[in-house]
Each structure stands twice: as structure tokens, then as C-alpha cells.
Amino acid sequence: MYEFIQKFHSGWAYLALLLLVVAFVNSALGLFSKRQFMSKDKKIALFALIVTHIQLTVGLVLYFLSPLGLSAFGDMKNAALRLTSLEHPLTNIIAIILITIGWSKHKKALEGKNKFKAITIFYGLGLLLILSRIPWSLWF
């Protein structure tokens, strides 16, 4: 079961990153081109939100099952274990909180410019944090 969840978490990460990049780029283009916020923009941002939340849920399950997760938490001298047991999960939780804040702020905004701005800023920050803490050595 552990191997299936680990492979699912790794594979789903590609989809999560792709949708997050698409949502960020779409919102940035909408912000800078000053176009109207439409339902397709909302759907793109929503799909990115949903996929990242699924990724978080699967990641938390994996964290408690993996020998590189909670069970390796005390070994902070080992950089690889520190990444998988502390830095990766904590940074990605913060990233998904930022993405969720962006979604909430966009819903409260009345103008399309402010909707695009909220998604661009918060999804962009979340994307940067996620990219900074991906354990690239385990991916390739």
C-alpha cells in the first residue's frame, strides 16, 4: 500500500504543478491584459485548488506511512531526511494555505482586476514554495 500511495503522490504532483502553473499564468495574463474575469478563469483556479488539496491529503497520508516521513523526523543532521520529514511537508502546507487564501480573496473581490491579482500573487507564492521543496532527487 505504501508504494502505491508514494507513486500516486509523485504522479499526481505533475498534474498539481501543471494546473498550478496554468492558473498562475492565466491570472497573470488576465491581470496584465486587463481583461474581464470570466467563468473559465474561475474554473482554472478552482481545479488548481482542488488538485493541490488532494495532493496535500495524499501527502499527509504518505507522511505517516513512509519511512522518510514522521519516523525520520528526529534526524535533522541528515539533509535528505530533513527535507522529506520536515521541510517538504511544512513548506507545502504553507504553500497550500497561501493558495487557499488566494482563492478566498478572489471570491471576495468585486472587480476582475482584484480577482486576478489575488490568484496571481497567492498562487504564485504557493507555486514558488512548492518548487523550492520538491525532493528532486527522489523524482529523477
C-alpha positions as a Markdown table, in Angstrom:
| # | Residue | x | y | z |
|---|---|---|---|---|
| 1 | Met | 0.0 | 0.0 | 0.0 |
| 2 | Tyr | 2.9 | 2.4 | 0.8 |
| 3 | Glu | 4.4 | 2.0 | -2.7 |
| 4 | Phe | 1.0 | 2.7 | -4.4 |
| 5 | Ile | 0.4 | 5.9 | -2.3 |
| 6 | Gln | 4.0 | 7.0 | -2.9 |
| 7 | Lys | 3.7 | 6.6 | -6.6 |
| 8 | Phe | 0.3 | 8.2 | -6.7 |
| 9 | His | 1.7 | 11.2 | -4.7 |
| 10 | Ser | 4.6 | 11.5 | -7.1 |
| 11 | Gly | 2.5 | 11.2 | -10.2 |
| 12 | Trp | -0.3 | 13.5 | -9.0 |
| 13 | Ala | 2.4 | 16.1 | -8.3 |
| 14 | Tyr | 2.9 | 16.5 | -12.0 |
| 15 | Leu | -0.8 | 17.3 | -12.5 |
| 16 | Ala | -0.9 | 19.6 | -9.5 |
| 17 | Leu | 2.2 | 21.5 | -10.7 |
| 18 | Leu | 0.8 | 21.8 | -14.2 |
| 19 | Leu | -2.6 | 23.1 | -13.1 |
| 20 | Leu | -0.9 | 25.5 | -10.6 |
| 21 | Val | 1.3 | 26.9 | -13.4 |
| 22 | Val | -1.7 | 27.2 | -15.7 |
| 23 | Ala | -3.7 | 29.0 | -13.1 |
| 24 | Phe | -0.9 | 31.4 | -12.3 |
| 25 | Val | -0.1 | 32.2 | -15.9 |
| 26 | Asn | -3.7 | 32.6 | -16.8 |
| 27 | Ser | -4.3 | 35.0 | -13.9 |
| 28 | Ala | -1.1 | 36.9 | -14.6 |
| 29 | Leu | -2.1 | 37.3 | -18.2 |
| 30 | Gly | -5.6 | 38.4 | -17.2 |
| 31 | Leu | -4.2 | 40.9 | -14.8 |
| 32 | Phe | -1.7 | 42.5 | -17.2 |
| 33 | Ser | -4.0 | 42.4 | -20.2 |
| 34 | Lys | -6.8 | 44.0 | -18.1 |
| 35 | Arg | -9.4 | 41.6 | -19.4 |
| 36 | Gln | -12.6 | 40.7 | -17.7 |
| 37 | Phe | -12.6 | 37.8 | -15.1 |
| 38 | Met | -14.8 | 35.0 | -16.6 |
| 39 | Ser | -16.1 | 31.7 | -15.5 |
| 40 | Lys | -13.2 | 29.8 | -17.3 |
| 41 | Asp | -10.7 | 31.8 | -15.1 |
| 42 | Lys | -12.6 | 30.7 | -12.0 |
| 43 | Lys | -12.7 | 27.1 | -13.2 |
| 44 | Ile | -8.9 | 27.0 | -13.9 |
| 45 | Ala | -8.2 | 28.4 | -10.4 |
| 46 | Leu | -10.7 | 26.1 | -8.8 |
| 47 | Phe | -9.2 | 23.0 | -10.5 |
| 48 | Ala | -5.7 | 24.0 | -9.3 |
| 49 | Leu | -7.1 | 24.5 | -5.8 |
| 50 | Ile | -8.8 | 21.1 | -5.8 |
| 51 | Val | -5.8 | 19.2 | -7.2 |
| 52 | Thr | -3.4 | 20.8 | -4.7 |
| 53 | His | -5.7 | 19.9 | -1.8 |
| 54 | Ile | -5.9 | 16.3 | -3.0 |
| 55 | Gln | -2.1 | 16.3 | -3.2 |
| 56 | Leu | -1.9 | 17.6 | 0.3 |
| 57 | Thr | -4.2 | 14.9 | 1.6 |
| 58 | Val | -2.3 | 12.1 | -0.1 |
| 59 | Gly | 0.9 | 13.6 | 1.1 |
| 60 | Leu | -0.2 | 13.7 | 4.7 |
| 61 | Val | -1.3 | 10.0 | 4.5 |
| 62 | Leu | 2.1 | 9.2 | 2.9 |
| 63 | Tyr | 3.9 | 11.2 | 5.7 |
| 64 | Phe | 2.6 | 8.9 | 8.4 |
| 65 | Leu | 3.2 | 5.7 | 6.3 |
| 66 | Ser | 6.7 | 6.5 | 4.9 |
| 67 | Pro | 10.0 | 5.7 | 6.5 |
| 68 | Leu | 11.1 | 9.1 | 5.2 |
| 69 | Gly | 8.3 | 10.9 | 7.0 |
| 70 | Leu | 7.3 | 11.1 | 10.6 |
| 71 | Ser | 9.6 | 8.2 | 11.7 |
| 72 | Ala | 12.6 | 10.1 | 10.3 |
| 73 | Phe | 11.6 | 13.4 | 12.0 |
| 74 | Gly | 14.4 | 13.4 | 14.7 |
| 75 | Asp | 17.3 | 13.1 | 12.2 |
| 76 | Met | 17.9 | 16.7 | 11.4 |
| 77 | Lys | 21.6 | 16.3 | 10.6 |
| 78 | Asn | 20.8 | 14.3 | 7.5 |
| 79 | Ala | 19.8 | 16.8 | 4.8 |
| 80 | Ala | 17.8 | 14.3 | 2.7 |
| 81 | Leu | 15.8 | 13.1 | 5.7 |
| 82 | Arg | 15.3 | 16.6 | 7.0 |
| 83 | Leu | 13.9 | 17.6 | 3.5 |
| 84 | Thr | 11.4 | 14.7 | 3.5 |
| 85 | Ser | 10.5 | 14.7 | 7.2 |
| 86 | Leu | 10.2 | 18.4 | 7.9 |
| 87 | Glu | 11.0 | 20.9 | 5.1 |
| 88 | His | 8.9 | 19.4 | 2.3 |
| 89 | Pro | 5.7 | 18.8 | 4.3 |
| 90 | Leu | 5.8 | 22.1 | 6.3 |
| 91 | Thr | 6.6 | 24.3 | 3.3 |
| 92 | Asn | 4.0 | 22.6 | 1.1 |
| 93 | Ile | 1.4 | 23.0 | 3.9 |
| 94 | Ile | 2.2 | 26.7 | 4.0 |
| 95 | Ala | 2.1 | 26.9 | 0.2 |
| 96 | Ile | -1.4 | 25.3 | 0.1 |
| 97 | Ile | -2.6 | 27.7 | 2.8 |
| 98 | Leu | -1.4 | 30.6 | 0.6 |
| 99 | Ile | -3.2 | 29.1 | -2.4 |
| 100 | Thr | -6.4 | 28.7 | -0.3 |
| 101 | Ile | -6.1 | 32.3 | 0.8 |
| 102 | Gly | -5.7 | 33.4 | -2.8 |
| 103 | Trp | -8.9 | 31.5 | -3.7 |
| 104 | Ser | -10.8 | 33.1 | -0.7 |
| 105 | Lys | -9.6 | 36.6 | -1.6 |
| 106 | His | -10.6 | 36.2 | -5.2 |
| 107 | Lys | -14.1 | 35.2 | -4.1 |
| 108 | Lys | -14.4 | 38.4 | -2.0 |
| 109 | Ala | -13.1 | 40.7 | -4.7 |
| 110 | Leu | -15.6 | 42.6 | -6.7 |
| 111 | Glu | -13.5 | 43.7 | -9.7 |
| 112 | Gly | -11.9 | 41.3 | -12.2 |
| 113 | Lys | -8.5 | 43.1 | -11.7 |
| 114 | Asn | -8.6 | 42.3 | -8.0 |
| 115 | Lys | -9.6 | 38.7 | -8.6 |
| 116 | Phe | -6.7 | 38.1 | -11.0 |
| 117 | Lys | -4.4 | 39.9 | -8.6 |
| 118 | Ala | -5.3 | 37.7 | -5.6 |
| 119 | Ile | -4.8 | 34.5 | -7.7 |
| 120 | Thr | -1.6 | 35.7 | -9.3 |
| 121 | Ile | 0.0 | 36.7 | -6.0 |
| 122 | Phe | -1.1 | 33.8 | -3.8 |
| 123 | Tyr | -1.0 | 31.0 | -6.3 |
| 124 | Gly | 2.4 | 32.3 | -7.5 |
| 125 | Leu | 3.8 | 32.3 | -3.9 |
| 126 | Gly | 2.4 | 28.9 | -3.3 |
| 127 | Leu | 4.0 | 27.6 | -6.6 |
| 128 | Leu | 7.4 | 29.1 | -5.6 |
| 129 | Leu | 7.3 | 27.4 | -2.2 |
| 130 | Ile | 6.3 | 24.1 | -3.7 |
| 131 | Leu | 9.0 | 24.2 | -6.3 |
| 132 | Ser | 11.6 | 25.1 | -3.6 |
| 133 | Arg | 10.9 | 22.0 | -1.6 |
| 134 | Ile | 10.3 | 19.2 | -4.1 |
| 135 | Pro | 12.7 | 16.4 | -3.4 |
| 136 | Trp | 14.1 | 16.4 | -6.9 |
| 137 | Ser | 16.5 | 13.5 | -6.2 |
| 138 | Leu | 13.5 | 11.2 | -5.5 |
| 139 | Trp | 11.7 | 12.3 | -8.7 |
| 140 | Phe | 14.5 | 11.5 | -11.2 |
